[in-house]
Amino acid sequence: MYFKMVAGKYVPCGVPAAYVTAGGDTIVGFNHLPDEELASHGFFRGRYETPEHDPRVSRVSGEECVCNGTEVVVRCAVEPIPLAELVRDRIAEAYDVCRTKLDAQAAGYSAAEIAEWPALRAEVRQYAANKETGAYMQAAISRGRHTPETLFGLLWPKVQAYDAALAQREGHVLALMAMTDPLEVATYQIIAAPPV
């Protein structure tokens, strides 16, 4: 990688195969010249110096280019990622995992059917508690394909899976919010069950 001074800053660039000098001469095979000669025309070999860091809890935050005559050294600074930012990103990941589980349940259903699910879940929970059927369950029963018991048997595992996904998400959120060590947040396993 090579750098060239442009508008007072060193920027990465390619080295052309042919180069026209300030005097109007063309140098063919310019990209094969030694670094010292390339430097005399403003093309400097570059290298990056990045301190050792753990990218899970820190990030490169800036660069400083220093030219020593024939080489540009890009010194990168590293800063810790704020704990609140790590926690926020991991909570978003927990929400994505939960959404993926819930989206898997929705496969094959219309948007209209899915829109009725919150009310239907509430009715299924009501039926589990006191055997009363609500309007959505009653509408499905009146179509003649189910009895209250068979409809409950069909829907109860789905309601439990939905509730389990939400409970798992909530467990992850609470666990992440309680953490104070950035590395612990970064290495926390979202897929695993939340701590009890």
C-alpha positions, 0 to 999 in steps of 0.5 A: 500500500502506498500513500500520497500527500493530497490537500495536506493529508496522506491518503492511500493510493495506487502507484501508476505504471506510467507517471508524468513528472512535474517536468513533463517527462514520462516514466514507464514502469514507474510502479517498479521503481525502488521506494526511495525513488517513488518517495522522491515523486511523492509516493510513499510506502505505508504501513499501519501500526495498531496497538494490540487490543480486543476488538470485542471491547475496544475499537480503532478510534483514529489515525495519525500519519507520520512520514519518515522520508520514504515511508508513511506510518499510520498509527492507530489509536484504540479506545474502549467501547463504552459499557452502555454501547456494548449492552445496547448492542447485545440487547438488540441482538437478544431482540433479534434472536427472539424475533427470529423465533417468533417469525418462525412461528408465523411462517405460512400465516397471513398478516390478518391471522397474525394480527389476531394472535395477541387477542387469541393468545389472551383467550387461550390463556383465559381458557387454560385458567377457567375454560371460558372461550372468547370471541376469537376462539368461539369464531374458530369453533363455530366453523365446525373444525374444532371443539374448545378442547381440540383448539386449545390443544392446538394453540396452547403449545404455540402460546407457550413457545411465544411466552418462552421466547419473550421470557428468554429475551427478558432474561437476557436483557436483565442479565446484560443490564446487570453486567459491569464488565465489558468483556463479560457483556461481549462474551455473553451467550445470547443463544443459551438459556438466560440465567435463572 
